[in-house]
């Protein structure tokens, strides 16, 4: 029989306490680093999005001052309500949301996340708050299609409300009107665009903090082939396909066609870009946002 050793028990207890403290210290250091990166990224992101955002003032000659003022008042009221109810946690989440939107915008434009023919447009505040569109992706297809320009509305998220956002897309399909971008401004077009397919894209906090650090450190090559890029492409494809099938099944054939047209473009981008992925492992099931999006789509056409 082994003899009881009080010294050994004390040593094991000390080791266990050391591991707990070491783990706690590591989490605190990571949390501090995440906050520092977030603050740096937020300053960069805010300036970028303010510059890039489509301004309603550029449409006064098209819609008239009265309509523009009504839309601007709607935006101000919504923003006032947000500010009134903000808690410290909500303020931090708002910063993360702004930074994530800026990274997606920047990587589409500067790093080809959605292919060389995609151009990102930061949606107006009105289209953001009224129609749930953070980003407008314009695909230039002048060389390959009779439809020279196709657009995709993108709602960007990283936390809660994913099912609600996707249920809103389904509800719009059911109504026969998938939505409108009121303020669309490109080199060749200014005005309203109707029947624009919309999708939700996102990443959880682990992946988000990772790409924030790369963005702050200006690691363009690592961002160009980061798994979040391929995860976003995968999210877009599965939604375009499943919402198109749902629209087809419910007799909304024109809506289904609008989803399918953009799907063909994104599939071509995937075929080209997926060859560049370092290890070819497209299993994104560790990301909770990806799981939520895929789960909703899996259930959509059952």
VEXVEX-260488 format. One line per field, with one value per residue: residue number from 1; x, y, z of N, C-alpha, C in turn. Coordinates in steps of 0.1 Angstrom, whole numbers, plus 5000, padded with zeros to 4 digits. Layout:
N
n = [NUM,...]
nX = [X,...]
nY = [Y,...]
nZ = [Z,...]
caX = [X,...]
caY = [Y,...]
caZ = [Z,...]
cX = [X,...]
cY = [Y,...]
cZ = [Z,...]
// end
This chain:
302
n = [1,2,3,4,5,6,7,8,9,10,11,12,13,14,15,16,17,18,19,20,21,22,23,24,25,26,27,28,29,30,31,32,33,34,35,36,37,38,39,40,41,42,43,44,45,46,47,48,49,50,51,52,53,54,55,56,57,58,59,60,61,62,63,64,65,66,67,68,69,70,71,72,73,74,75,76,77,78,79,80,81,82,83,84,85,86,87,88,89,90,91,92,93,94,95,96,97,98,99,100,101,102,103,104,105,106,107,108,109,110,111,112,113,114,115,116,117,118,119,120,121,122,123,124,125,126,127,128,129,130,131,132,133,134,135,136,137,138,139,140,141,142,143,144,145,146,147,148,149,150,151,152,153,154,155,156,157,158,159,160,161,162,163,164,165,166,167,168,169,170,171,172,173,174,175,176,177,178,179,180,181,182,183,184,185,186,187,188,189,190,191,192,193,194,195,196,197,198,199,200,201,202,203,204,205,206,207,208,209,210,211,212,213,214,215,216,217,218,219,220,221,222,223,224,225,226,227,228,229,230,231,232,233,234,235,236,237,238,239,240,241,242,243,244,245,246,247,248,249,250,251,252,253,254,255,256,257,258,259,260,261,262,263,264,265,266,267,268,269,270,271,272,273,274,275,276,277,278,279,280,281,282,283,284,285,286,287,288,289,290,291,292,293,294,295,296,297,298,299,300,301,302]
nX = [5008,5005,5021,5006,5012,5016,5031,5033,5006,5003,5021,5009,4985,4995,5006,4983,4969,4987,4985,4958,4960,4979,4965,4944,4958,4968,4944,4935,4956,4953,4927,4933,4950,4932,4914,4930,4938,4913,4905,4924,4918,4892,4893,4906,4887,4863,4869,4874,4849,4832,4841,4837,4810,4778,4763,4733,4728,4738,4718,4698,4690,4676,4657,4646,4645,4627,4620,4646,4651,4632,4641,4666,4658,4646,4668,4683,4666,4665,4692,4694,4679,4694,4717,4707,4701,4724,4748,4779,4788,4773,4784,4810,4804,4793,4816,4831,4814,4815,4842,4844,4827,4842,4866,4856,4846,4870,4886,4872,4875,4903,4917,4905,4885,4860,4865,4880,4863,4845,4832,4831,4806,4799,4769,4743,4733,4706,4697,4711,4699,4672,4668,4685,4710,4744,4766,4771,4776,4789,4790,4808,4801,4805,4820,4811,4784,4750,4738,4751,4757,4754,4741,4746,4732,4746,4745,4762,4775,4784,4776,4747,4713,4713,4695,4672,4678,4681,4656,4642,4649,4637,4610,4607,4610,4587,4568,4571,4587,4619,4633,4649,4675,4678,4695,4718,4750,4771,4798,4785,4758,4730,4707,4677,4677,4659,4648,4671,4692,4698,4721,4734,4765,4792,4814,4826,4837,4863,4875,4871,4886,4911,4914,4912,4936,4954,4946,4951,4979,4985,4988,4986,4989,4984,4958,4946,4944,4931,4912,4887,4879,4873,4853,4833,4828,4817,4795,4779,4774,4759,4736,4726,4720,4702,4681,4673,4663,4642,4626,4620,4605,4583,4570,4580,4594,4609,4623,4638,4654,4670,4685,4699,4714,4733,4745,4758,4779,4794,4800,4818,4839,4845,4855,4878,4893,4894,4914,4937,4937,4955,4956,4935,4914,4882,4865,4845,4833,4839,4833,4809,4791,4791,4781,4755,4743,4745,4729,4704,4699,4700,4676,4657,4646,4634]
nY = [4988,5022,5049,5076,5109,5140,5161,5157,5161,5188,5199,5191,5205,5232,5233,5230,5253,5272,5267,5275,5302,5310,5305,5323,5348,5347,5349,5375,5390,5386,5396,5423,5429,5424,5446,5468,5465,5467,5493,5508,5498,5507,5535,5537,5524,5539,5564,5555,5543,5565,5581,5565,5558,5559,5590,5606,5632,5634,5629,5647,5661,5640,5628,5649,5676,5674,5646,5636,5648,5636,5610,5614,5623,5600,5584,5598,5597,5569,5565,5582,5568,5545,5556,5565,5542,5529,5507,5501,5476,5474,5495,5487,5464,5477,5490,5468,5459,5480,5479,5453,5456,5475,5460,5439,5455,5467,5445,5433,5453,5458,5435,5415,5397,5388,5383,5395,5412,5423,5451,5470,5489,5512,5511,5536,5554,5553,5530,5511,5512,5511,5490,5470,5466,5465,5466,5470,5450,5452,5436,5436,5427,5431,5418,5392,5389,5398,5413,5440,5449,5435,5434,5428,5427,5430,5419,5424,5405,5395,5384,5381,5376,5364,5345,5360,5380,5364,5353,5376,5380,5357,5363,5385,5374,5358,5378,5386,5407,5414,5435,5468,5489,5521,5542,5541,5544,5545,5545,5545,5546,5561,5561,5542,5507,5478,5446,5433,5407,5396,5388,5373,5377,5366,5362,5346,5357,5348,5344,5370,5387,5378,5385,5412,5419,5413,5431,5456,5454,5455,5433,5423,5401,5378,5383,5382,5355,5344,5322,5333,5347,5327,5314,5334,5335,5309,5311,5330,5316,5294,5306,5321,5300,5284,5302,5309,5284,5281,5303,5295,5272,5283,5296,5321,5330,5350,5362,5340,5337,5361,5356,5333,5343,5359,5339,5323,5339,5341,5315,5310,5327,5313,5289,5298,5311,5293,5275,5287,5284,5276,5249,5236,5228,5231,5232,5248,5246,5252,5278,5297,5315,5308,5282,5288,5301,5282,5262,5274,5275,5248,5240,5254,5245,5221]
nZ = [5000,4991,5008,5024,5014,5027,5017,4990,4983,4989,4970,4946,4949,4949,4923,4908,4915,4905,4878,4873,4880,4861,4838,4841,4841,4815,4800,4809,4798,4771,4768,4773,4752,4730,4735,4732,4705,4693,4699,4684,4659,4656,4654,4630,4613,4616,4604,4578,4570,4573,4552,4530,4530,4513,4506,4514,4506,4480,4464,4461,4438,4425,4442,4456,4481,4503,4506,4510,4535,4551,4552,4563,4588,4598,4601,4620,4642,4648,4654,4676,4695,4698,4710,4734,4748,4752,4768,4786,4776,4752,4738,4734,4718,4696,4686,4678,4657,4639,4632,4621,4599,4584,4579,4563,4541,4533,4526,4505,4486,4484,4487,4473,4483,4474,4447,4416,4402,4419,4437,4466,4482,4507,4524,4525,4555,4557,4541,4555,4582,4576,4557,4564,4553,4553,4536,4501,4474,4443,4413,4384,4353,4326,4306,4305,4306,4297,4315,4328,4354,4386,4418,4453,4485,4517,4550,4579,4606,4640,4663,4682,4670,4645,4634,4633,4615,4592,4590,4583,4557,4545,4551,4534,4509,4510,4508,4483,4476,4478,4486,4486,4474,4482,4480,4458,4445,4419,4395,4371,4377,4395,4419,4427,4434,4428,4441,4451,4459,4493,4519,4549,4566,4586,4616,4645,4678,4683,4657,4647,4664,4657,4630,4633,4646,4626,4607,4620,4622,4596,4579,4550,4532,4548,4555,4530,4524,4545,4566,4572,4550,4531,4545,4546,4518,4515,4532,4518,4494,4502,4513,4491,4473,4489,4496,4470,4461,4480,4472,4446,4452,4465,4445,4437,4413,4398,4419,4427,4404,4406,4429,4420,4398,4410,4425,4406,4399,4423,4428,4407,4416,4440,4429,4417,4438,4459,4452,4462,4489,4518,4531,4521,4537,4543,4565,4586,4610,4636,4641,4655,4644,4617,4620,4629,4607,4587,4599,4599,4571,4564,4575,4561,4537,4543]
caX = [5000,5012,5019,5000,5023,5010,5039,5029,4993,5005,5028,4999,4976,5002,5007,4970,4966,4996,4979,4946,4964,4985,4954,4937,4967,4968,4931,4936,4965,4946,4916,4939,4955,4921,4909,4940,4936,4899,4905,4932,4910,4879,4897,4908,4875,4853,4873,4872,4835,4826,4846,4832,4795,4771,4757,4720,4729,4742,4706,4688,4684,4669,4645,4641,4650,4618,4622,4659,4650,4624,4650,4676,4652,4644,4682,4686,4657,4670,4705,4692,4674,4706,4726,4700,4700,4738,4755,4793,4790,4768,4793,4821,4799,4792,4829,4834,4805,4820,4855,4841,4822,4853,4875,4849,4847,4884,4892,4866,4880,4917,4923,4899,4878,4849,4870,4885,4852,4836,4835,4823,4800,4793,4755,4739,4727,4691,4696,4716,4689,4658,4667,4693,4721,4756,4775,4766,4787,4786,4798,4809,4800,4804,4826,4806,4770,4742,4735,4764,4760,4746,4744,4743,4732,4753,4743,4774,4772,4794,4771,4733,4703,4715,4683,4662,4682,4678,4641,4637,4651,4627,4598,4607,4607,4573,4560,4573,4595,4631,4639,4654,4685,4673,4706,4729,4758,4783,4804,4775,4744,4726,4693,4672,4677,4650,4650,4685,4694,4705,4727,4741,4778,4798,4824,4826,4847,4877,4880,4871,4898,4923,4916,4914,4950,4961,4943,4959,4993,4986,4993,4977,4990,4978,4944,4942,4941,4926,4900,4874,4876,4866,4841,4824,4823,4809,4782,4772,4770,4749,4724,4721,4714,4690,4671,4668,4655,4630,4618,4614,4595,4571,4564,4586,4604,4618,4632,4647,4664,4679,4695,4707,4723,4745,4751,4767,4792,4801,4806,4830,4849,4850,4863,4891,4900,4896,4927,4947,4936,4967,4956,4923,4904,4871,4856,4844,4823,4843,4829,4795,4782,4790,4772,4741,4739,4743,4718,4692,4698,4697,4662,4649,4638,4630]
caY = [5000,5035,5058,5090,5120,5154,5170,5156,5167,5202,5202,5190,5217,5244,5232,5232,5268,5279,5266,5283,5316,5313,5306,5336,5358,5346,5355,5389,5396,5385,5406,5436,5430,5426,5459,5478,5463,5472,5508,5512,5495,5515,5548,5535,5520,5550,5573,5548,5542,5578,5585,5556,5557,5567,5601,5609,5645,5634,5624,5658,5663,5629,5626,5662,5679,5669,5632,5634,5652,5626,5598,5618,5624,5586,5579,5605,5591,5556,5567,5588,5557,5536,5562,5566,5529,5523,5504,5499,5464,5477,5504,5478,5456,5487,5492,5456,5459,5490,5474,5442,5462,5481,5450,5433,5465,5469,5433,5431,5463,5459,5422,5405,5386,5383,5382,5408,5420,5428,5464,5472,5502,5513,5515,5548,5551,5549,5516,5503,5511,5508,5478,5460,5464,5472,5467,5467,5444,5453,5427,5441,5415,5436,5410,5379,5388,5408,5422,5445,5451,5428,5438,5419,5434,5422,5423,5418,5403,5386,5379,5376,5381,5359,5339,5371,5386,5355,5352,5387,5377,5348,5370,5394,5365,5354,5389,5389,5419,5411,5447,5478,5498,5534,5551,5534,5554,5539,5553,5545,5545,5568,5559,5531,5494,5469,5431,5430,5397,5399,5376,5376,5371,5369,5354,5347,5366,5343,5347,5384,5392,5374,5393,5426,5421,5413,5444,5466,5452,5457,5420,5421,5388,5369,5386,5378,5341,5340,5313,5340,5350,5315,5312,5343,5331,5298,5316,5336,5306,5285,5313,5324,5287,5279,5312,5307,5272,5284,5312,5287,5263,5290,5303,5334,5326,5361,5364,5329,5340,5371,5349,5323,5350,5363,5327,5318,5347,5338,5301,5311,5332,5303,5279,5304,5315,5281,5269,5294,5282,5269,5235,5230,5224,5241,5229,5260,5243,5257,5292,5297,5322,5299,5271,5293,5304,5269,5255,5280,5272,5234,5238,5263,5238,5208]
caZ = [5000,4990,5019,5022,5015,5027,5009,4976,4981,4988,4958,4935,4950,4945,4908,4903,4917,4896,4864,4873,4880,4849,4828,4843,4837,4801,4795,4811,4789,4758,4768,4772,4738,4722,4737,4725,4690,4690,4700,4673,4646,4656,4649,4615,4607,4616,4594,4565,4567,4571,4539,4519,4530,4503,4513,4508,4500,4466,4456,4462,4424,4421,4451,4462,4494,4513,4508,4517,4549,4558,4554,4573,4601,4602,4605,4633,4653,4651,4661,4689,4703,4701,4719,4747,4755,4752,4780,4782,4768,4739,4732,4729,4707,4685,4681,4670,4645,4629,4627,4612,4586,4577,4574,4551,4530,4528,4520,4492,4477,4483,4488,4464,4490,4465,4434,4411,4396,4429,4442,4478,4484,4520,4522,4532,4568,4555,4537,4567,4593,4571,4549,4569,4544,4557,4525,4488,4466,4429,4404,4371,4344,4313,4296,4305,4308,4291,4326,4331,4368,4395,4432,4465,4498,4527,4564,4586,4621,4647,4676,4683,4660,4632,4629,4631,4602,4581,4589,4576,4542,4542,4551,4522,4498,4511,4504,4469,4475,4486,4492,4477,4479,4478,4476,4452,4437,4413,4384,4360,4382,4407,4421,4434,4427,4435,4440,4453,4469,4505,4527,4562,4567,4599,4622,4659,4684,4681,4644,4646,4671,4649,4618,4637,4648,4613,4600,4627,4619,4581,4573,4539,4526,4556,4554,4516,4523,4558,4565,4573,4536,4525,4553,4541,4505,4517,4538,4508,4484,4508,4514,4477,4468,4496,4494,4456,4461,4487,4464,4435,4458,4469,4433,4435,4403,4395,4430,4426,4394,4411,4437,4412,4390,4418,4429,4396,4399,4435,4426,4399,4425,4449,4422,4415,4450,4468,4448,4469,4503,4522,4533,4514,4547,4543,4576,4594,4620,4649,4642,4659,4635,4605,4624,4630,4593,4580,4605,4594,4557,4564,4579,4553,4526,4547]
cX = [5009,5010,5014,5011,5016,5018,5035,5015,4995,5011,5018,4989,4982,5003,4993,4966,4974,4990,4967,4950,4970,4975,4946,4945,4967,4955,4931,4945,4959,4935,4922,4944,4943,4915,4917,4939,4923,4899,4913,4924,4898,4882,4899,4895,4865,4856,4871,4858,4828,4829,4839,4817,4788,4762,4743,4720,4732,4729,4695,4682,4676,4656,4639,4644,4640,4619,4635,4658,4642,4633,4661,4671,4650,4657,4685,4678,4662,4684,4704,4687,4685,4714,4720,4701,4714,4743,4770,4796,4785,4777,4805,4816,4797,4805,4833,4826,4811,4834,4853,4836,4833,4863,4869,4850,4860,4889,4885,4872,4895,4924,4916,4891,4867,4853,4874,4875,4842,4841,4825,4819,4795,4779,4753,4733,4713,4690,4701,4705,4675,4657,4677,4705,4733,4765,4768,4777,4782,4795,4797,4811,4800,4810,4819,4791,4763,4738,4748,4767,4749,4750,4739,4743,4737,4750,4754,4771,4783,4788,4756,4725,4704,4702,4672,4665,4678,4663,4635,4638,4640,4613,4596,4604,4592,4564,4561,4581,4608,4638,4645,4666,4681,4684,4718,4737,4770,4788,4793,4761,4742,4711,4689,4674,4669,4654,4665,4686,4702,4710,4732,4754,4784,4808,4822,4837,4861,4883,4881,4883,4911,4925,4917,4929,4958,4959,4951,4973,4996,4992,4984,4977,4983,4962,4938,4938,4936,4914,4887,4870,4868,4854,4830,4818,4814,4795,4773,4766,4758,4736,4718,4714,4701,4678,4665,4659,4642,4621,4612,4603,4582,4565,4569,4598,4614,4628,4642,4658,4674,4689,4704,4717,4736,4752,4762,4780,4800,4807,4818,4842,4854,4859,4877,4899,4903,4909,4938,4947,4947,4966,4944,4913,4893,4860,4856,4835,4827,4838,4814,4786,4780,4780,4757,4735,4736,4731,4705,4689,4694,4682,4652,4640,4634,4615]
cY = [5012,5043,5071,5100,5133,5163,5170,5162,5182,5207,5202,5202,5230,5244,5236,5247,5276,5279,5274,5298,5319,5314,5319,5348,5359,5352,5370,5396,5397,5395,5420,5439,5432,5440,5469,5477,5469,5487,5514,5510,5504,5529,5547,5532,5531,5560,5567,5548,5555,5584,5578,5555,5565,5577,5604,5623,5645,5630,5635,5661,5652,5627,5639,5663,5673,5655,5629,5637,5642,5614,5602,5619,5610,5581,5585,5600,5578,5557,5573,5577,5548,5543,5563,5553,5522,5520,5502,5487,5467,5486,5496,5470,5465,5489,5480,5455,5468,5485,5462,5447,5468,5471,5443,5442,5466,5457,5429,5440,5461,5445,5411,5394,5380,5384,5396,5417,5425,5442,5466,5487,5502,5519,5528,5544,5547,5535,5507,5501,5507,5494,5467,5457,5472,5475,5463,5462,5445,5445,5433,5429,5419,5426,5396,5378,5400,5418,5427,5446,5443,5432,5428,5428,5425,5428,5416,5417,5395,5381,5374,5381,5375,5353,5349,5378,5377,5353,5364,5386,5368,5354,5379,5386,5361,5365,5392,5401,5418,5424,5456,5485,5512,5543,5543,5543,5546,5549,5555,5546,5553,5567,5547,5518,5484,5454,5428,5419,5401,5387,5382,5369,5374,5359,5356,5355,5361,5347,5362,5391,5389,5383,5408,5429,5421,5426,5456,5466,5453,5444,5416,5407,5377,5371,5381,5364,5336,5332,5321,5344,5339,5312,5321,5339,5319,5302,5322,5326,5298,5293,5317,5311,5284,5289,5311,5295,5274,5293,5304,5278,5270,5299,5317,5333,5337,5363,5353,5332,5351,5365,5340,5331,5354,5350,5322,5326,5343,5324,5302,5317,5322,5293,5285,5306,5303,5274,5275,5291,5273,5254,5228,5225,5234,5237,5241,5258,5247,5271,5291,5304,5314,5288,5276,5295,5291,5261,5261,5275,5257,5232,5245,5255,5224,5206]
cZ = [5000,5003,5015,5024,5015,5018,4995,4973,4980,4975,4946,4936,4946,4929,4902,4904,4908,4882,4863,4872,4867,4837,4829,4838,4822,4795,4797,4801,4775,4757,4767,4758,4728,4723,4730,4710,4685,4689,4688,4660,4645,4650,4634,4608,4606,4605,4580,4561,4565,4556,4527,4519,4520,4510,4506,4501,4485,4457,4456,4448,4419,4429,4456,4477,4505,4516,4515,4531,4557,4561,4564,4587,4607,4608,4619,4645,4657,4659,4675,4699,4707,4712,4733,4755,4756,4766,4776,4773,4754,4731,4726,4717,4694,4678,4672,4657,4635,4623,4618,4599,4578,4572,4562,4539,4524,4521,4507,4482,4474,4483,4481,4471,4482,4450,4428,4405,4406,4435,4454,4479,4499,4519,4530,4546,4567,4551,4548,4577,4588,4565,4553,4560,4549,4545,4512,4479,4451,4421,4390,4361,4330,4302,4295,4305,4301,4302,4331,4346,4376,4409,4442,4477,4509,4541,4572,4601,4627,4660,4675,4671,4647,4626,4625,4617,4590,4579,4582,4561,4537,4541,4539,4510,4498,4506,4489,4466,4484,4490,4481,4483,4473,4473,4471,4442,4432,4402,4373,4364,4394,4408,4429,4426,4435,4433,4441,4463,4481,4513,4540,4562,4581,4604,4637,4665,4682,4668,4642,4652,4663,4637,4621,4639,4635,4606,4606,4623,4604,4575,4562,4533,4534,4556,4540,4515,4537,4556,4566,4559,4530,4532,4548,4527,4506,4523,4527,4498,4490,4509,4500,4472,4475,4496,4480,4455,4468,4479,4452,4440,4461,4457,4431,4425,4399,4406,4430,4416,4398,4420,4429,4403,4398,4423,4419,4396,4411,4434,4418,4407,4434,4441,4419,4428,4459,4464,4456,4484,4508,4523,4527,4524,4548,4554,4586,4606,4634,4651,4644,4650,4622,4608,4623,4616,4586,4586,4600,4579,4556,4566,4569,4543,4530,4546]
// end
